[in-house]
């Protein structure tokens, strides 16, 4: 069973016929070929597939693509500005908050959602905000520092 | 991980949803936040012929304070993250703590309060406080609405009072009286994405600021097939002035009221001991909450 949906991804409008049993993560990766969104556990435990749905970070592996009808999605590809990398991405590079990079898209999006709502979070608030995003290289310290550095600059 | 095929329905009114569910009964499952259903679909635990999305029904997403009846009404499809930010829920400290302990931020942006309740997990984070507040569940079907006390809603792992033609539409909480306070404590090994080893919600009401206790409800999670009331502990508190030693006694009594099992998360013995500790601690926090 397919269904026609209208969805905005990274400010671009799409009309797509999606299988009702397809996840948003698969729609983003397979249909739109936006492979910056990673699939880790597929069960909502790791946060690698985090995207912003109407501005809020969610596990896209736990959302059916049909449920994104008339909603707005931002993936890691949509974070970049015309001046290049987003300040959060710059900070990740600057602070060495990247090891294998698999958790990075999710981390950046969780961080962006946090900073959009609370431009000056303390360390605890940062750690809480990324608590659903696992980094198996265990580079949390650098990630927290990177997010902190953006919040100080803002 | 593939999701089995199903027919997808997306009603835009509650009436329409009731009609579809009334016709399809156990051949259909409701989808709200999806944080449990999608996992179970992928794991092959469930394979429904039909899925009815509730996300197009506006009234299930509403929540408000009904001043006239002294009640707080919460639409079952409100997300946990949205509710955790609601000012009118601030006095419900146990509920708030439960919500902030559920999953992780990216799960809470999807997960709904109703979903956490209808899945009927013995270790669920929200159920204990709803029972502690003596909340009511509003269940709706084509034949009308009925209210079930939260106390009678949970019947065992995955089992609730919900019939196969019904939808949980609202959770109704009485507004809190002046000298009342509550707390919820979850014991786990991690702070996020954790399933309770033991959890305890406590809700107490005093006659005046320095006691005596006129109302006490203690609910324990993950120590029985459904969240359990610690009735011996509750009875022991009534009519007495709150004190450290009284709360310790209540902890021991609650431990006796629990019936945990051994599993890979922890032993029954450990859980019983933790019920004791967490009950005394939750009562102390509930008392603090009054002030």
Contacts between the chains, C-beta under 8 A, distances in Angstrom:
chain1	res1	chain2	res2	distance
A	1	B	5	7.0
A	1	B	6	7.6
A	1	B	7	5.9
A	1	B	8	6.1
A	3	B	8	6.4
A	20	B	5	8.0
A	20	B	6	6.8
A	20	B	7	7.7
A	20	B	8	3.9
A	20	B	51	7.6
A	21	B	2	7.7
A	21	B	3	4.1
A	21	B	4	6.7
A	21	B	5	5.5
A	21	B	6	6.3
A	21	B	41	7.8
A	22	B	3	7.7
A	23	B	3	7.0
A	23	B	38	7.2
A	42	B	1	4.4
A	42	B	42	6.1
A	43	B	1	7.6
A	43	B	39	5.0
A	43	B	42	6.5
A	43	B	43	7.6
A	44	B	35	5.8
A	44	B	38	7.3
A	44	B	39	6.2
A	44	B	103	7.7
A	44	B	106	8.0
A	44	B	107	6.1
A	45	B	193	5.9
A	47	B	104	7.1
A	47	B	106	5.7
A	50	B	106	5.6
A	53	B	109	7.5
A	56	B	81	6.9
A	56	B	109	4.2
A	57	B	105	6.7
A	57	B	106	4.8
A	57	B	109	6.3
A	58	B	106	5.5
A	58	B	109	4.9
A	58	B	110	5.1
A	59	B	35	7.7
A	59	B	106	5.3
A	59	B	107	6.8
A	59	B	110	7.1
A	61	B	38	7.3
A	62	B	33	7.9
A	62	B	34	5.3
A	62	B	35	5.3
A	62	B	38	4.6
A	62	B	39	7.1
A	62	B	107	7.8
A	62	B	110	6.1
A	63	B	34	6.2
A	63	B	38	7.7
A	63	B	110	6.8
A	64	B	8	8.0
A	64	B	31	7.3
A	64	B	34	6.6
A	64	B	38	7.3
A	64	B	53	7.9
A	66	B	8	6.1
A	66	B	10	7.5
A	66	B	53	7.5
A	67	B	31	7.7
A	67	B	34	7.1
A	67	B	53	6.4
A	67	B	55	5.9
A	110	B	105	7.0
A	110	B	106	6.6
A	128	B	105	6.9
A	128	B	192	7.9
A	129	B	105	5.9
A	131	B	104	5.2
A	131	B	105	6.5
A	131	B	191	6.4
A	131	B	192	3.6
A	131	B	193	7.5
A	132	B	103	7.1
A	132	B	104	2.7
A	132	B	105	5.3
A	132	B	106	4.1
A	132	B	107	6.1
A	132	B	192	6.0
A	132	B	193	6.4
A	133	B	106	7.3
